[in-house]
């Protein structure tokens, strides 16, 4: 959590409804795989049966309100 985003394209900046500039929280890199829990279905067209692949070709960044004005004050940014 935290740190500096590795933007795939130009940096993006957003403002919360309360007026605060949203700050970088974390980044999920493209092609991220997550383990499949035992007994769960296989992902169609997956590379491996034991993982789910998310965000193929896309980087996902989460920005949040530093004022914590609302629990839902977080904004996902998608770049490819």
N, C-alpha and C positions, 0 to 999 in steps of 0.2 A: 504494500500500500504506500502511496505517496511516491516521491521521487520525481523524475522528469519524464514526460511522455516521449515516446519515439514515434512522432507523427509520420504516417505513411504518405500524407500529402501535406498541404499547408496547415499550420495550427489553426484551430477553431476556438473562438471565444464566445461565451454565452453569459447572459445575465439572468438571475433568478427573478421571479415575480416580486420579491421583496426589494429588489434593486441591487443586491450584492452580486459581484462578479463570481461566477461559478469557478471552482478550483478543481484541479486534477486529483482524482482519487486512485484510480488504477487503470490498467490496460490489459486486455485479453488478446494475445497475439493470434494472428490468423492460423488456421489449421490446428487449433487446440483440440487435443483429444481428452476425453473423460472416460474413466473406467465404467463399464456396464455392470450394474449390480447383478448378482446371480439370479437367474430366473426371468430377467427382463428380455424383451424381444431384441433381435439384432436390427441395427439400423440399415435400411435399404441402401444398396449401392455403396456400402462402407468398404474401406480398405481392409479392416480387421473386424472379426466378430466380437472381440472382447472390449471394443471401445466405441464411443459415439464421437463423431467429429463435428465440431461447431465452428462457425465463422470461416468457412473455406474461402480464402481469398480476401477476407475482410479483417481489419483490425478494429477492435471495439474499445472505446475509451469511456470511462465513467467520470463525469464531472458532478460536483455537489456544491450546495450552498454552504459557505463557511459559517453563516449565521445560524444554521440549523433551524430555520424558520418553520420547517414542516418536514416530517419524516419522509415524505415523498419528493423532497426537493433535490432530486438527482436527475441528471440528463445523460442518456447514452449517445455517443457520437460514433458513427460507423464510417470508416474510410477503407478504400480498396486500392 
